[in-house]
Amino acid sequence: MAVSYDIPLHDIKPLMEVPDSSFAILMIIAVIMTAIVAGGVYLFYRNLKRKKRIDHRKDHYKALKKVDFRDPKRAAYAITEHGRIFADDSERLNETYTNLVSRLDAYKYKKVVSAIDDESRSYYKIYLEMIDV
């Protein structure tokens, strides 16, 4: 029995070429993952840098709280210097600072000065309580 392989098949279509877009999908995923990793590194670096940042207001506030009244001249200068940082925070704080500095002027520009009086110290304590760090 002779079999002929040249029979035309009308019901079966020829093979079609399927477009391969897997490389493009791989590249898109790689770009997205790179952007996510870069964003994570940036956020980590920014957070680390923020923790290292020195807060000058806190430093001045600590120095203002640690003023030593045994040397009235240095105390008056220190209060004036460190208190100036907070004077612009509000109008009320500025008025209190101006009043405090005017009271401390008597202790600044003389060679020999007496101890800072209790009223000036009370203004100093009020000023410290008003500061918001």
Buried (B, 14 or more C-beta within 10 A) or exposed (E): EEEEEEEEEEEEEEEEEEEEEEEEEEEEEEEEEEEEEEEEEEEEEEEEEEEEEEEEBEEBBEBBEEBEBEBBBBBBBBBBEBBEBBBEBEEEBEEBBEBBBEBBEBBBEEEEBEEBEEEBBEBBEEBBEBBEE
